[in-house]
Amino acid sequence: MRRPWKLYSLALGFFLSATSNVLGQGPTFTTIDFPGATSTLAWAINARGDIVGAYVSSDNSTHGFLLRGGQYSTIDFPDATSTQVFTINPRGDVGGVYTSDGVNHGFVLSGGQFTKIDFPGADSAEVGAINSRGDILGDYTIAGTRHGFLLGGGQFSAIDFPGAANTSPVAINPQGDIVGGYNTAGVFHGFLLSDGDFTSIDVSGATRTGANGINARGDIAGRYIADGVSHGFLLSGGQFSTIDFPGATFTSADAMNAGGDMVGRYIIGGVTHGYLLVGFQPSCVTSGPPAPALLSLSGDGHGQGAIQHANTYQVASSSNPAVSGEILVVYFTGLVNGSVAQPQVSVGGRIAEVLFSGSTPGYAGLDQVNVRVPSGVALGPAVAVRLTYLGRTSNEVSIGVR
């Protein structure tokens, strides 16, 4: 939605003074909580930044969800008692597992149509991943033993790590590389299956390791346990990096797109939340556009943001705060000409619905994104606002929210 936003001399002033000295502030976590849910799990993210997962509602039922452009939508397999969504590919096809009459079945949702995916003769099945080629990866159970499967060209093939008691593949990239987990002698390990060869993945010193996601670059996200504590990890260029959500007692890294954006889960106070992590780029990645820059009234990229109420064109300040559900105009720099990717804006750690993004008419080099203030934001005179774009994180500014 685009409107003829008015831009007074105030906006021009902070634009001219701020563009040269505002840089990204490094890795940034954003919490993902489905509105009204008692727990939320973020399982996958695609190249467009669409996020899927599952949430538990107040009646203790489990549902899948899609988070796109700051807007949540529920995904439930028809007549199922439970649904979880584990994967989303670049086309927007999603897959996961649903429960009906006490039995788990895999499914794919494409073009608005649900399709059940069951391995022949299996007691249960689930879909863990769909890549850009449409290959479907999952696992199935027969007589209490779990095996992996790959469905391509209408044909199933089984995946079993040699000598493992159970095998569970969970992610596949465009090249067909597969990651997952297996256990043997009661110990859980991660694995990579590439060109028909299996490789174990174990974090040094860990008592348990699992590989949860792999992107087009071959970066692997996962989880390990050391000293009884669960941590996320990124394996890139042969090097492990630990990922911990601040203050959490449990962290898992579950998926990563080609731009470096990562999603996962964390636990604080016994409650499970999803997260989005941006700016945690592998050290070998140096190319790409500069970080976007949010503008501030001070011109130094800090404090009160250059963010207006859409209906009055006044600054959303501590003395004139924003409210949940209203539309704001956020000014920044850094949009790439010709790119169809939308920025993502978080307000108070919650992702806002994006209504429009583009160049600001009459001001060369100035960009704007129009967003709706999300519900559930903590109120205050200086609520944090951040923007991410093409895997890069902006500086942090603030607005008032009441």
C-alpha positions in Angstrom: 0.0 0.0 0.0 1.5 3.3 -1.1 0.3 6.7 0.0 1.4 10.2 -1.0 3.4 10.6 2.3 4.3 14.2 3.1 7.9 14.9 4.0 8.5 18.2 5.9 11.8 20.0 6.2 12.5 18.0 9.3 12.7 14.8 7.3 15.1 16.4 4.8 17.3 17.7 7.6 17.8 14.3 9.3 18.3 12.6 5.9 21.1 14.9 4.9 22.9 14.7 8.3 22.6 10.9 8.9 23.4 9.1 5.7 27.2 9.1 6.1 27.7 7.8 9.6 25.1 5.1 10.4 26.4 1.5 10.1 24.9 -1.9 11.1 25.5 -3.0 14.6 26.2 -6.6 14.1 24.1 -9.8 14.8 20.6 -9.1 16.0 18.0 -11.5 17.5 14.3 -10.9 17.0 11.8 -12.9 18.9 9.1 -14.7 17.0 5.9 -15.4 19.0 2.6 -16.3 17.3 0.0 -13.9 18.8 -1.8 -15.4 21.8 0.3 -18.6 21.7 1.7 -20.3 24.8 4.8 -21.4 22.8 6.2 -20.9 19.4 8.8 -22.8 17.3 10.4 -21.3 14.2 11.6 -24.1 11.9 12.5 -22.7 8.5 13.2 -19.6 6.5 13.4 -19.2 2.7 15.4 -16.8 0.5 12.5 -14.3 0.6 12.6 -14.2 4.4 9.3 -16.1 4.8 9.3 -18.1 8.1 7.3 -21.2 9.0 6.9 -23.1 12.2 4.4 -24.2 14.8 2.7 -22.8 17.8 0.7 -24.1 20.8 -2.6 -22.3 21.4 -4.3 -21.6 24.8 -6.3 -24.8 24.4 -3.0 -26.8 24.1 -3.6 -27.6 20.4 -0.7 -27.4 17.9 -0.9 -25.5 14.6 1.5 -24.6 11.8 2.1 -21.0 10.8 3.5 -18.8 8.1 5.1 -15.4 8.9 5.4 -13.3 5.7 5.9 -9.5 5.6 5.3 -9.3 9.3 1.9 -11.0 9.0 1.1 -14.3 10.7 -1.3 -16.9 9.2 -2.3 -20.3 10.6 -1.7 -23.5 8.6 -3.8 -26.5 9.5 -4.2 -29.7 7.5 -8.0 -30.3 7.1 -9.6 -32.3 9.9 -6.2 -32.9 11.6 -5.9 -32.8 15.4 -2.3 -31.3 15.1 -0.2 -29.7 12.4 3.4 -28.6 12.3 5.2 -26.9 9.4 8.9 -27.7 9.1 9.9 -26.3 5.7 9.3 -23.6 3.0 11.1 -23.5 -0.3 11.7 -20.4 -2.5 8.4 -20.9 -4.4 6.5 -20.8 -1.1 5.7 -24.6 -1.0 5.5 -25.8 2.6 5.6 -29.2 4.2 5.4 -30.8 7.6 3.5 -33.3 9.6 -0.1 -33.6 10.8 -1.9 -36.0 13.1 -5.2 -37.7 12.4 -6.7 -40.6 14.4 -3.5 -40.7 16.4 -1.3 -41.4 13.3 1.4 -38.9 11.9 1.4 -38.2 8.2 3.6 -36.0 6.1 2.1 -33.3 3.9 2.9 -30.7 1.3 0.9 -27.5 0.7 1.5 -26.1 -2.8 -0.7 -23.6 -4.7 -3.3 -23.8 -1.9 -3.6 -27.6 -2.2 -2.7 -30.1 0.5 -1.2 -33.4 -0.4 -0.6 -36.3 2.0 2.9 -37.9 1.9 3.2 -41.4 3.4 6.1 -43.8 2.8 4.7 -47.1 1.5 4.1 -49.6 4.4 5.2 -47.2 7.1 3.5 -46.7 10.5 4.0 -42.9 10.3 5.8 -40.3 8.3 6.6 -36.6 8.2 8.0 -34.1 5.6 11.1 -32.3 6.8 12.2 -30.3 3.8 11.4 -29.3 0.2 14.2 -27.8 -1.9 13.9 -25.5 -4.9 13.8 -28.4 -7.3 10.8 -29.9 -5.5 12.6 -32.8 -4.0 10.8 -33.9 -0.8 12.8 -35.1 2.2 11.4 -36.7 5.3 11.4 -39.7 7.6 9.2 -42.6 8.3 8.8 -45.2 11.1 8.4 -49.0 10.8 8.3 -51.2 13.9 9.6 -48.4 16.0 12.7 -47.7 13.9 13.1 -44.4 12.1 14.4 -44.1 8.6 14.8 -41.2 6.1 13.4 -40.9 2.7 13.8 -38.8 -0.4 10.9 -38.4 -2.8 11.9 -37.2 -6.3 10.3 -37.7 -9.7 7.5 -39.6 -8.0 9.9 -42.3 -6.6 10.8 -42.9 -2.9 14.3 -43.9 -1.9 15.3 -44.8 1.7 18.1 -43.0 3.6 19.9 -44.8 6.4 23.2 -43.8 8.0 25.4 -47.0 7.9 25.1 -48.9 11.2 22.7 -46.4 12.8 19.8 -47.5 15.0 17.7 -44.5 13.6 18.2 -42.0 10.9 16.3 -38.7 10.6 17.2 -36.4 7.6 15.8 -32.9 8.1 17.1 -30.5 5.4 18.1 -30.5 1.8 19.7 -27.6 -0.3 19.3 -26.9 -4.0 22.3 -29.0 -4.8 20.7 -32.0 -3.1 23.0 -32.1 -0.1 21.2 -33.5 2.9 21.8 -33.0 6.7 20.1 -34.6 9.7 20.8 -36.8 12.7 21.4 -40.4 13.6 22.0 -42.4 16.7 24.1 -45.4 17.5 24.8 -47.0 20.9 22.6 -44.4 22.5 24.6 -41.4 21.2 23.2 -38.8 18.8 25.3 -37.4 15.9 24.7 -35.1 13.0 25.4 -36.1 9.4 25.9 -34.7 6.0 25.0 -36.7 2.9 26.6 -35.3 -0.3 27.2 -37.1 -3.6 26.2 -40.4 -1.9 28.8 -40.1 0.9 27.9 -39.8 4.6 30.0 -37.6 6.9 29.4 -37.5 10.7 29.1 -34.0 12.3 30.1 -33.7 15.9 30.9 -30.6 17.9 34.1 -31.2 19.9 33.2 -31.9 23.6 29.5 -32.2 23.0 27.5 -35.2 24.3 24.9 -34.8 21.5 25.0 -33.1 18.1 22.3 -32.7 15.4 22.4 -31.0 12.0 19.2 -29.1 11.4 19.6 -27.0 8.2 21.8 -26.5 5.2 21.7 -23.6 2.7 22.8 -23.2 -0.9 26.3 -22.2 0.2 26.7 -25.4 2.3 26.5 -23.6 5.7 25.0 -26.0 8.3 23.0 -24.9 11.3 22.3 -27.2 14.2 22.3 -27.9 17.9 24.6 -29.5 20.4 24.6 -30.3 24.1 27.6 -29.6 26.3 27.6 -29.8 30.1 23.9 -30.4 30.0 23.1 -27.2 28.1 21.8 -26.9 24.6 23.4 -24.5 22.2 22.9 -23.6 18.5 25.8 -23.8 16.1 26.8 -22.7 12.6 29.3 -24.8 10.6 30.8 -22.8 7.8 34.1 -23.2 6.1 35.0 -26.1 8.4 34.6 -23.9 11.5 32.0 -24.2 14.2 30.5 -21.0 15.8 28.2 -21.2 18.9 24.9 -19.4 18.8 23.1 -18.6 22.1 20.1 -16.4 22.5 20.9 -13.9 25.3 19.6 -15.2 28.7 18.2 -18.4 27.3 18.6 -21.8 29.0 18.2 -23.6 25.7 19.1 -22.5 22.1 18.8 -24.3 18.8 19.7 -23.1 15.3 17.3 -24.8 12.9 17.6 -23.3 9.5 19.5 -20.7 7.5 18.9 -19.1 4.1 21.4 -18.2 1.5 21.5 -14.6 2.7 22.6 -15.7 6.2 19.3 -15.1 8.0 18.8 -17.8 10.6 15.8 -19.1 12.6 15.6 -21.3 15.6 14.2 -21.8 19.1 15.1 -20.7 22.6 13.7 -21.2 26.1 13.5 -18.6 28.9 11.5 -19.2 32.0 10.3 -22.5 30.7 8.6 -20.9 27.7 9.7 -21.8 24.1 10.0 -18.9 21.6 11.1 -18.7 18.0 13.8 -16.3 16.9 15.2 -14.7 13.8 19.0 -14.0 13.8 20.4 -11.6 11.1 23.9 -10.4 10.6 25.6 -13.6 11.8 27.5 -14.0 8.6 30.2 -16.7 8.1 33.6 -15.1 8.2 34.3 -16.1 4.6 31.3 -14.1 3.3 32.4 -10.5 2.5 30.4 -9.6 -0.6 26.9 -7.9 -0.6 25.3 -4.5 -0.3 26.1 -2.2 2.7 24.0 -2.4 5.8 20.8 -0.3 5.7 20.7 2.8 7.8 17.8 4.0 9.9 17.6 7.7 10.2 17.4 9.6 13.5 16.5 13.1 14.5 19.9 13.7 16.0 21.6 12.7 12.7 23.9 10.2 14.4 21.8 7.1 13.9 20.9 6.8 17.6 17.9 7.8 19.8 14.6 9.1 18.4 14.1 7.6 15.0 12.9 9.5 11.9 9.6 7.7 12.0 6.3 9.4 11.4 2.6 8.7 12.2 1.1 8.0 8.8 -2.1 9.9 9.5 -0.5 13.1 10.9 3.0 13.0 9.5 4.3 13.9 13.0 7.2 12.1 14.6 6.3 9.0 16.8 8.0 10.3 19.9 7.7 9.8 23.6 5.4 12.8 23.8 3.4 11.7 20.7 3.7 7.9 20.9 2.5 5.2 18.5 -0.2 2.6 19.3 -0.6 -1.0 18.3 -2.1 -1.4 14.9 -1.4 2.0 13.5 0.7 2.7 10.4 4.1 4.3 10.6 6.5 5.7 8.0 10.1 4.6 8.7 12.9 6.5 6.8 16.2 4.8 5.9 18.8 4.4 3.2 20.1 1.3 1.5 17.4 -0.1 -0.8 18.9 -1.8 -3.9 17.5 -0.6 -7.2 15.6 -3.3 -8.9 15.5 -5.6 -5.9 12.1 -7.3 -5.1 13.2 -8.2 -1.6 11.3 -6.3 1.2 13.0 -4.9 4.3 11.9 -6.5 7.6 11.3 -4.2 10.5 11.1 -5.1 14.2 9.5 -2.9 16.8 10.3 -3.8 20.4 11.6 -7.2 19.2 8.4 -8.1 17.3 8.2 -8.2 13.5 6.0 -5.6 11.9 3.7 -6.0 8.9 5.3 -4.3 5.9 2.7 -2.4 3.7 5.1 -0.7 1.3 8.8 -0.1 0.8 10.5 2.0 -1.9 12.1 5.3 -2.7 10.7 8.5 -1.1 9.4 10.8 -3.9 11.4 14.0 -4.3 14.4 12.9 -2.2 17.0 11.1 -4.2 18.7 8.3 -2.1 16.1 8.4 0.7 14.0 5.3 1.2 10.9 4.5 3.3 9.1 1.5 4.6 5.5 1.8 5.8 4.7 -0.7 8.6 1.9 -1.5 11.0 2.9 -1.5 14.7 2.6 -5.1 15.9 0.5 -6.2 18.9 2.2 -7.2 22.1 5.0 -4.6 22.0 6.2 -3.5 25.4 5.1 0.1 26.0 7.5 2.9 26.7 9.1 6.2 25.6 12.0 4.6 23.8 11.0 1.3 22.1 13.7 -0.2 19.9 13.3 -0.2 16.1 15.6 -2.2 13.8 15.5 -3.0 10.0 17.0 -5.9 8.2 17.5 -6.1 4.4 19.2 -8.7 2.3 20.7 -10.3 5.3 22.1 -7.0 6.7 21.1 -5.3 9.9 20.6 -1.6 10.5 21.4 0.5 13.5 18.9 0.8 16.3 16.6 3.8 16.8 13.6 4.3 19.0 10.0 5.5 19.1 7.4 6.0 21.8 4.7 3.4 22.1 1.6 3.6 24.4 
